[in-house]
C-alpha cells in the first residue's frame, strides 16, 4: 500500500467511486458508483486496472492534489481544465506522474464530472462489496464522505497490466459532451400513466437542467407533462436512468445515488449508452428526449462494447523497464523518458 | 391480482414484472414465490431483484442475457407460481420499549385514538406485520397489517432528528427508523436492535416477505439488549409464521 496522493484542496465534490454496490437494492441500499461509468472504466483500463477499480470522481471544480509517489494515472470524462505542474494534463491517456508533481484544475470547459484513476486503484475498505462513496448513507470511500484537505490516498494492488505512457483511447470512442443534449429513451415502465398530450409534451419539448442536479438525480425545468389521473403509483423499483414525473409534471432523471424504490410514475428510461450524456450535463444545459426501441438501444450498447474491447485488446504492454535520460543538445538540456513495450 | 404478470421494459437493463395493482398479501405471496424461483434458476446476467408491493424489478446485464430470452424464461416460470410450495415465512421478534423518552408521542396517539397507553401497546404488539418491501432508506421496511384503531396522522411539523430504532405510526402505517433521520412519524417507542449495520452481513435484519412482531420490553431490558447488541452477542429471535395472530 503506497501513499500516492495528498489532497491540498478538495474541489467542489470529489468522491471515491467504483462501479457501485450491487446486490443490496432489495434492502433499500442505493447502488451509488460513478455517474459516468464509461469514463470510469476507460480511466481504469488506461492504468491497467480492472474496469471497476475505485477512482476519483470530480465535479465541476476539481481538487488540487500533490503526488507522493511515482505512479501512472489517467484522467477521463469532463474537461475541467486539468494541469500537471501548470502544463496541460491530457485526458483519455496514460500519464506518469512523480513525487512533488501537482495536479490542479482551472475551470470546467466541457462536461461536469472527471475521473482520475491511479494504477492499482484507490485503496479504501470495501463496504458491502464496493468502495463507492454513498454520501447520504455515509458509507464507502473515506468514512462515507467527500474528500477534504489533508486526506492521503493510497494505491491498491489491483493493477493487471502495465500500459506505456501516451496510451490513448481510440479517437472514435472519445465522447463529446455538449450543453444541448438529446437523450434516447425507451418508453415505460409507466408511460401509460400519461395522456397523449403529456407524452407529446415530453417528446417535443426542450428542458433545462436546474441547480437541483446531483448524483441522485437531475431535476429538469420546462413544460409540464400531463398525467392521466393522479401522479402516484404503488411504490416500485427505480432503474438507472428512469425519468420519473411527480405531480408537478416536471421530469427527474434518476442517477447513481437514486433511492431503490419510489412512488412516482416513470414515463421512460434513458438507454445505457446515453447515461454518460446526462451524467455530464450541468445546470443550465438543455435536454431533449427522443424515443428509441429496446433492440436498437441494445445494438448501440453492443457496438460500443465491441469497439471498446477491440481497442483494449490492441493495447501494447510496457515491460516495466524504463529509463530516464538527460540529453544535452547545443547546450540545452532535455529530460527524456524511455519505456520498453512489447 | 392479474392472471398473468405484466412484463414492462424499464430501459435496456431492467424489467418490471408486475403481478397486480393493489397492496395485498396474496400479491406479495406471488412476488415471494417468483423471487424465490428466479433466484433458484441462478441465470447468468441477472444482476439483482428488487421486490416491491406489487412487482419485482429485475436488473440484468444485457451483454450477458438477451432481454427477450429473459422474458420468455420469466413467462415460463410464472405459469406455475400458484403451485410453488414456499417455506413458512419467518417472524422476526422486535423488542420495543414503549413510551417515555423513547416514545414521546405515545400520549398524543392515546389522545387521538381514545385508547389508553396499555391498549395502544397491546394492539401494536398483538399482530404479525407483513414486510411488503424495503426501500426509501437502507433497511426501511414497509409493514402491513396495523390495527386501524391505532391510525394517527403524521406530526404537523416533522422532527429534524429521529434516532435509529424509533418505532412510529403515520396514518395507517407503522414502521421502524433504521438510521438516524428527519421524519414526521408519531414516535411510540424504540427498539435496541440494529435494523441496519453496513458492516454486518447481512447488513439489513428484515427481509421482504417475512413478518415482524413487536414485543414490549422495560427500560432495563432495553439497556440490557442494547449492550449485548453493541457487544455483538445478541441473538435475534425468529420463528416460523403460524396462522394465529397474522394480520389479514
Contacts between the chains, C-beta under 8 A, distances in Angstrom:
chain1	res1	chain2	res2	distance
A	22	B	47	5.6
A	22	B	48	5.8
A	22	B	59	7.7
A	23	B	47	7.8
A	23	B	48	5.2
A	24	B	48	7.8
A	24	B	138	7.8
A	24	B	203	6.7
A	24	B	204	7.8
A	25	B	48	5.6
A	25	B	50	4.8
A	25	B	59	7.3
A	26	B	48	6.7
A	26	B	49	6.3
A	26	B	50	5.4
A	26	B	51	6.3
A	26	B	134	6.5
A	26	B	207	7.9
A	26	B	208	6.6
A	27	B	134	5.3
A	27	B	138	6.4
A	27	B	139	6.1
A	27	B	196	7.9
A	27	B	202	7.3
A	27	B	203	6.5
A	27	B	204	3.8
A	27	B	207	7.9
A	28	B	134	4.3
A	28	B	135	4.8
A	28	B	136	6.3
A	28	B	137	6.1
A	28	B	138	4.8
A	28	B	139	5.7
A	28	B	140	5.5
A	28	B	178	7.9
A	28	B	204	7.1
A	29	B	138	4.6
A	29	B	139	8.0
A	29	B	203	7.1
A	29	B	204	7.6
A	30	B	138	7.8
A	127	B	198	5.3
A	127	B	199	7.0
A	128	B	198	6.3
A	128	B	203	6.0
A	136	B	137	8.0
A	137	B	137	7.8
A	137	B	138	5.6
A	137	B	179	7.7
A	137	B	198	7.2
A	139	B	198	4.7
A	186	B	9	5.7
A	186	B	11	5.3
A	186	B	12	6.3
A	188	B	8	5.3
A	188	B	9	5.2
A	188	B	10	6.6
A	189	B	8	3.7
A	189	B	9	6.7
A	189	B	10	4.7
A	189	B	16	4.5
A	190	B	8	7.7
A	234	B	21	7.1
A	234	B	22	7.5
A	234	B	23	6.2
A	234	B	52	7.7
A	234	B	53	4.9
A	234	B	54	5.3
A	235	B	52	5.9
A	235	B	53	6.1
A	235	B	133	7.1
A	235	B	135	6.5
A	235	B	142	7.5
A	236	B	16	6.6
A	236	B	18	7.7
A	236	B	52	4.5
A	236	B	53	7.1
A	236	B	54	7.1
A	236	B	55	4.9
A	236	B	57	6.4
A	237	B	10	7.7
A	237	B	14	7.5
A	237	B	16	7.2
A	237	B	50	3.8
A	237	B	52	5.7
A	237	B	55	7.3
A	237	B	56	7.6
A	237	B	57	2.7
A	238	B	57	7.7
A	239	B	10	4.2
A	239	B	11	5.2
A	239	B	13	6.8
A	239	B	14	3.7
A	239	B	57	6.5
A	239	B	59	6.9
A	240	B	11	7.3
A	240	B	13	7.0
A	240	B	14	7.6
A	241	B	11	5.5
A	242	B	10	6.8
A	242	B	11	7.2
A	259	B	135	6.6
A	259	B	136	6.2
A	259	B	137	7.7
A	260	B	50	6.0
A	260	B	134	7.9
A	260	B	135	5.1
A	261	B	50	6.9
A	261	B	52	5.6
A	261	B	133	6.6
A	261	B	135	3.2
A	261	B	136	6.9
A	262	B	135	7.7
A	266	B	10	7.1
A	269	B	9	7.6
A	269	B	10	5.4
A	269	B	11	3.1
A	269	B	12	7.8
A	269	B	14	7.4
A	270	B	11	6.8
A	271	B	11	6.6
A	271	B	12	5.4
A	272	B	11	7.3
A	272	B	12	5.4
A	272	B	13	5.9
A	272	B	62	7.5
A	294	B	9	5.5
A	294	B	11	7.9
A	294	B	12	5.4
A	294	B	67	6.5
A	297	B	11	7.7
A	297	B	12	4.3
A	298	B	12	5.3
A	298	B	62	5.3
A	298	B	67	7.4
A	301	B	12	6.6
A	301	B	62	6.5
A	301	B	63	7.1
A	302	B	63	7.1
A	305	B	63	6.1
